[in-house]
Amino acid sequence: MADEVVLAGIAGSLRRGSFNAALLREAQALAPADTRIEIVDLAPLPLYNRDLEDDGTPASVEEFRQALAAADGLVIATPEYNYSIPGVLKNAIDWASRPPDSPLDGKPMAIMGAGGRFGTVRAQMHLREIALHNSMRVMIDPEVFVAGAWGAFDDQGRLADERLRERVRQLMAAFGEFVRYAPGDPTLRWA
């Protein structure tokens, strides 16, 4: 791995005013100088359908998988829908997890989320379970749960609370170190 850590950033919402997309942009801005987050858009991905795969994997899916494979790790900002992750995020994971060479296998991942009263706690727990199935290495701490997201961001889409900004800064610094620890070693798997 080069000195710079390159991360694929995924927002689990397609909404134009997504709080999780805003949270991901905050992570970009607050990441250490040696860490770069390249945001990957989920909108072009079709719904997973084995028939599409059998006919030749769609170009948008190939581009998505290549972006994940090229990244040193993943940062996912997820909302919580019905105690879980949104369908668009699950769909992206379904496409990425397909054999024979899943770009998720052994990939380090950090999770954060902005949502309602509990700040995506349940969605993040479910995402950890999904990551475990895909042999991903999930960083446990620090955790970022932005509760009451509708009041947590200012008019420019930045976190208004400096304590939350500091928590995101800590997450990104810790994740850079986490990614550097045994990079690419698929025998070190935990979630």
C-alpha positions, 0 to 999 in steps of 0.5 A: 500500500502507498503512503496515502490511504485511499478509501471508497466512501459510500452513502447509503441514501440516494436522496439529494439532501441526504444527511449521510451523504453530508456526513460522508463529505464531512469525513472527507474534509476531516480526514487526515492529510494522508487519507483520501475518500473517493465517493462512489455513487450507488445510483447507477447500480441496477437491482441485483438480478442473476439474469443480468449477471448471466447476460454479462455484468452491467458496466455500472456494476463493473465500475463499482466493483473496480472502485471498491477493489482499488480502495484500501478500505471502505467508509459507509455512512448509512441511514436506518430504514425499518431497523436496518440498512436501506435497500440501495445499500444492500443491493450494492453489497449484493453486487459487490459480494458476487464471486469469484473475486469479491472486492469485499473479501478482507476489506477494512470497513468503517461505519457511521450514520446519521438518522433519527432518535438513535442515530442508526444504531440498529442499521450499523449493527445489521451492517456489521452482520452483513460485513461479517458474512463477507469476510470484511474487517470492521473497525469497532471504535470509535463509533459515529451515530448522529442522532436527530440528523435533521437538526445536526447539520447547518445550511451548508451541510456541515455538522453544527456540533463540534463534538460530532465533528471531532468524533468524525475526525477521530474515526477517520484518523483511527481508520487510517491506522486500522487500514495500515495494520496488516493490509491485505491480510485475509487471515485477520478477520473480525467484525 
